[in-house]
Amino acid sequence: MSNRKSKHNHPFWEKYLSSKYVGFDLDHTISKYHKLNLLTVVTTCIAKYLVNEQGYPKEVLGITFDPKIVVKGNIVDLEKGNILKLDSEKKISKALHGDTFLHETEIGKEYGENMILDDLQGFSNKKYLVVGTYFEICRGFFFNRLVLMRENGGLDPNKANQDFMLDLVSSVAYNFGNYDQGEFYPSVSQDLPGIFDDNSKDLKQLFQFLKKDGKKIFLLTNSLYGYVNLTLDYLLGSNWQEYFDLILYSARKPVFFQSNSQIPFIDEKKQKECSPKFHYPLKNGNVKDLMKFLNLEQNNEIIYFGDHPIGDIREAKNNFNWTTVSIVEELDQLNNEQSDNYSESIEKRKQFWGDYFYCNKKPSYWGAILNQFSDYQTASLSHFLIDLKEFQKFGALEN
Ligand SMILES: [Mg+2]
């Protein structure tokens, strides 16, 4: 079934009509990437960090990214060194170690007969990496390769699996945690057309349509301001701030959405805490102060678009009952409509891991979270724009 099928009578549109604010995540929601290029840049940054800063052997630089090893929705077991796929009951359906899938009896031996990960809460911690973004795909991929490399005698045998992940977390902090450091941001800024899949025409039209419908638009992203500016200057132009009534960055989702978080909003220019305000970039913050500022209680006057099923969607829905729209690009891959070189490997990934949304005729762990916490699912903002136009043409008349 095509996700482009008319959806103008979907219950979501009633919520759309009553909403005042429409918010967006940045990475993979507003911005789309040429994924293989992005993943290649990220893995190169990680490899260089491991060799230059952590003393790993030069062979690590020769690791080339393989898109089938780790896919979104995988759980990386940091103790046992396995990459897992789970069903909606958290039962392991597949476990990859190095290049080899474990037999069911081996999975049973390692995880107990019921093969259920009872202690998984959906967040990454010392025991599990939950793969929800392309950055996490890279970390999971390197973890898998380093475990294999050690087992083949190419790395220090005393290095534990979790030590690899600690080094990978440091590489992320080094390359992505400070805009003036590392190689990631300079690499992206030198090749913007090679990294970003330019959807600027649709973005501008979508924002115009929303404004025409009386919506206030906001940005809520974990990205650093420097990266927000780099991305949106490229996609929307140097006046990009004018598209947004509120600009919230370095937001630390999912913590941002936790009702007990009291992390204040920061005026980074003045280096001090501040109250939320319109038309001014704000760092950090928390959902409770935001709702108070917008004069909204727990209700559905706010719609949020994000691609991370947990950090964006589950937490926004669970804690403050925001209306949620999941950007699920795999919906488009079902229709084979994407044509970049990462998507061309979709069949390989599917042969390796099975269907993204299903697992042994049950929803996959990831698919179940998407279904439970999304009010609406769409493959991209460009697809949503088509649905919105259709709603405005047909649905609004019926309401
Ligand atoms: Mg995102």
Boltz pocket constraint, residues with backbone or C-beta under 6 A from the ligand:
constraints:
  - pocket:
      binder: B
      contacts: [[A, 25], [A, 26], [A, 27], [A, 28], [A, 29], [A, 306], [A, 307], [A, 308]]
      max_distance: 6.0
